[in-house]
Amino acid sequence: MFENEKILILGFARSGYEAAKVLISRGNQVLINDLKEPKDSELEKVEELKKLGVEFLFGEHPEDLLDSSYQYLIKNPGVPIDHMYVLKAKELGIPVINETEMAYRLLPKDKNIKLIAITGTNGKTTTTTLIYKFLEADGKRVHLVGNIGYPFCSFLDQLEENDMIVDEVSCQQLENFVEYRPDIAVLTNISEAHLEFMKTYEHYTEVKARLFQNQTKDNIAILNMGNEESLRITKNMKSSVKYFTSQGEINGAYLTDKSIYYYDEKVVDFKNIRLIGTHNYENIMAAIMAVKELGVRNESICKVLKEFSGVEHRLEFVKEVKGRKFYNDTEATNIKCCQIALSSFQEPVILFLGGYERGQNFEELTNYMSHVKAIFAIGECRGRVKKFGESVRIPTYSREFLKDAFQEAWTISEEGDILLLSPASASWDQYKQCENRGDEFKKYVCELE
């Protein structure tokens, strides 16, 4: 498998680079095609691969590039699902997979590797990170891979007997899964998202369910019993299913008496958890369910939870300045994420809301605004945000740029306030990626001191 074949990699980036290294080492003929020219920071990697024998074609997608002489098309997850090469590959019967699927097929079968995969609309990065940290704290030999930023292929030559792999999986990756089968699969929740890429909500949910498509009764599926959509799309699974919920006591993981329980065993008290919010308790329960299958002790879990303050840009506590607490939730690029953030606070909130215009329905935030004392409407859709704020009778200030909004928000804030960047919007109107928006917010907070 993947030896002495002709393979087209569509899209460079980190996953393309790592896939090419593995493929060229196995005697394959490899061509990388990317519409974008390589960045300055990528030139060294391009030269490295060229010396190994990898060919490149940047700046164009010639119509006749892909033909029946290729055995595989390996697609970067960010490439559209209806790209002309993807459609042509399907016509020609050429398998379209991605770097993660390729790495899975190359896993050594004789080393008893355990694969834990996590997906979901919200919370997957926090859950993935917690699973990794729980295993690490318990002394397991574990690797963190996938959508969290580390290509799966880059770890293949490091694997040893009984290693564990924790893999964050996006819907874009799931789109091209064929044989991938995790030993433990976690679905945090499902709600509407990524429709600009997935085209329809029906396709989005169908793709999410693919995480479980190859599992058998010998594999574990971990589901959120409180999320109806998760239950709906997984009702015909063959996996052994286990549940967590924040909505009552169940035969699984649940919340009661301000503590997290696992099958009636208290694991940790809320007071010993640095993360805040019910959504984070759900992420923690999902992670506990996964690692308990691998023998992790409560002591290891509690040690991590006492120290772990969250993933950067996801309801990240920045700091407290003169009695005001600042939270960076720039990854809240949809309404659901913003609802979750607002539900996490009882204190008065000054909310930075808005960004790229893609028709998001801000009215869905209405029932979550009881603690919001002011809204700063920012970005391309600030006009609609202002109308929404006025409709719920909350003082709303329209400022195009975050810098101007931040300065004014600081001026009107009072001791005890929460200043929350949770935009419910993508950042593409002003930023290349939402992390840039979060970094800018944190920069302004640090400048206050």
CORSULHU-V749558 format. One line per field, one symbol per residue. phi: phi as a letter, one per 30 degrees, with the letter a starting at -180 (. if undefined). Layout:
phi->???
This chain:
phi->.hbhbcbcccjdhddddddddddddcidcbbcbbdddddedcdddddeddddjdcbbciabedcdcbdddcbcccdeddedcedddddddddidecbbdddddedcdddcchdccccbbkdbiddddeddedddddddiddbbcbjddkbeeedcedcdbeidbbcbdccdddeecdbcebddbbccdabadahddcdibdddedddeddecdcdcddccccbdddcedddddcdcdcddcbbbacckdbdlcacahhbccbhicdcadedccddcjeddddeddeddeddddciddeedddddddcdcjdeichdddacbhicccbcbdddcbdeddedddddbcddccccbklddbidcdddcedccdcdcabcdbidcdddddddeddchcebccbdceeddddddddcdbejdccbcbdhadcddbbdadddddddedddddddc
